[in-house]
């Protein structure tokens, strides 16, 4: 069962935990992955989970249906993605971590892409698609960018679009029954 957005949800910054939070009810709070230094100033005042947030919630839930993630993990991904979309500070591209790709792909919010570093391949969700560069959310557990830099799951990075390939969903596995 997936939780459904409602009018009572509220974004707020928790100074004690240094995190952007989403109050879901009197007994449930979702802690995003994002600290105060990463957030725009309006995130330090209570903000409602607005109609645009709810629309993005359902749009992204549809886009990630192909991921083989449990429902709670999908909700975690989507709520972090909405937090980034709404409250994350603007970024400069850091494309040098990723190999250039020869084919350009059409990107939009929620597109699932792959990027290759010298140390491995990472899967990402496009949060803000731009003409030349896009803001992406890392879906891979601790992606190694360099020997001294790791991008954690739900870490945010802006990358030139020529570094991205569309994610290919794994083919369904069927077995023959006689």
ABEGO torsion letter per residue (X at the ends): XBBBBBAABBBBBBAAAGBBBBBABAABBBBBABBAAABBAAAABBBBBBAAAAAAAAAAAAAAAABBBBAAAAAAAAAAAAAAAAABBBBBBBAAABBBBABBBBBBBGBBBBBBBAAEBBBBBBABBBAABBBBBBABBGBBABAABBBBBGBBBBBBAAABBBBBBBBBBBBBBX
